[in-house]
Amino acid sequence: MTFSVTHWSGDMPDESTIRHRMEAEGLSPYMWSNAPGDRYAPHRHGYDKVIYVVYGSIRFGLPELEESVELDPGDRLDLPAGILHDAIVGGEGVRCLEGHHQG
């Protein structure tokens, strides 16, 4: 898996549309959410993550790549295992569907 962001184009998808898309890829999506301004300190995972924003926004920082990406509803983040990342939730909070590939 390669780090990538895919911005949704067209009509905004609902949770069901995103869930079906993830399941078609063999993922088992689960929902998580955070309040406005919540933060995740830099960390890594031992698996590949696929995240879709369903509501709100979140900014993922990628310190080792000197990048950050802002995700809004419908946007997808593919995050490879082992990549250092942090996150800050936007002003409306965030609700995401996430699934994992073994890395």
Salt bridges, closest charged atoms under 4 A:
GLU15 OE2 - ARG19 NH2 3.02
GLU25 OE2 - ARG76 NH1 2.54
GLU64 OE2 - ARG44 NH2 2.77
ASP75 OD2 - HIS7 ND1 3.04
ASP78 OD2 - ARG76 NE 2.76
GLU98 OE2 - LYS49 NZ 3.42
GLU98 OE2 - HIS100 NE2 2.67
